[in-house]
Amino acid sequence: MYLNQIQGQVLYRTGGLALLKFLAACAFILILVVAVMPIANTHLIKSRRSEAKVALIDLARREQLVHALHGMYSSDPIALGYSGTGDGLFPMALAYSGSSHYTLSMLVDSGQRFTAVALPTGGQRGDGACFAYQIDQSGTHANINAHGGRLTDATCW
């Protein structure tokens, strides 16, 4: 508290607005955070899509190598060179950044065709634009919505 004095007499008090200024600054910061969070969340979802694409392309490469060596595709993660994949079965979690945002699933048809799918988990399930990623033995890739239908947005890949 500041006091202005003239010849020993108190005229008026100045200050007292510190709490009001502090609350106004907090409100301003809160408004900024609320405005930025959806943008940041959208950016995180988009940046995590690369995990699914990289994993599927790597899986397709491994399948082509197994097919070249043995004449058929495999649904065994160990045969494909994955180690430390939990129970050694598909689906398996993709954990490139320390936490899993996609699970990788595989379907092999008579050893002559395969389809691999990266399904979103957790917060990544909110990615309605690209949702799940899919690739097959011919390298054809697509995106699938939450109901299993194909998405036509070519910007996902």
C-alpha positions, -999 to +999 in steps of 0.1 A: +000+000+000+013+034-010+004+065+009+008+100-004+015+124+024+017+161+026+031+175+058+022+144+078-014+141+066-027+112+046-045+124+015-055+091-003-044+056-009-030+044-043-025+009-055-049-019-046-054-029-083-027-056-081-052-084-076-075-071-103-045-069-127-035-104-118-070-118-124-072-101-158-038-116-168-049-151-157-082-147-177-062-136-207-039-166-205-068-189-200-085-176-231-053-181-251-049-217-239-085-225-247-081-210-282-048-228-289-057-263-276-078-275-305-052-263-330-024-281-310-045-313-308-052-313-345-015-308-352-007-338-329-032-361-346-018-351-381+018-356-370+011-391-356-002-403-389+033-408-401+038-436-375+010-456-392+024-450-427+060-458-418+049-490-400+028-502-429+054-495-455+080-513-433+056-543-429+049-544-467+087-545-473+092-573-448+063-593-464+079-589-498+112-602-485+095-632-469+076-639-501+108-637-522+125-662-499+097-686-492+071-681-520+044-670-496+034-642-472+034-647-435+011-636-407+038-644-380+055-613-366+086-633-356+090-647-392+087-611-404+116-600-382+097-583-354+111-590-319+097-580-286+062-577-298+044-589-267+028-622-274+043-625-309+009-622-326-010-596-346-025-571-337+005-555-322+010-520-308+031-494-326+051-475-301+076-453-320+073-422-298+071-441-265+033-445-265+011-464-289-012-444-312-019-473-336-021-511-336-009-531-366-031-559-378-024-584-406-046-607-428-029-632-450-050-650-476-036-685-485+000-671-484-005-653-517-021-620-506-019-599-476-037-568-462-022-548-433-041-522-414-030-497-388-059-489-365-059-458-343-060-461-305-066-436-277-068-400-288-058-409-323-093-424-328-105-388-332-088-386-366-119-386-387-101-373-418-078-403-422-087-427-394-071-461-403-044-469-429-043-500-451-018-515-476-018-547-495+007-570-514+006-549-545+013-517-526-022-503-530-029-481-500-061-467-487-077-451-456-107-466-438-133-448-417-145-460-383-173-481-400-150-499-424-157-479-455-130-464-477-122-427-474-115-409-506-092-381-492-059-386-511-040-363-488-038-390-460-010-409-478 
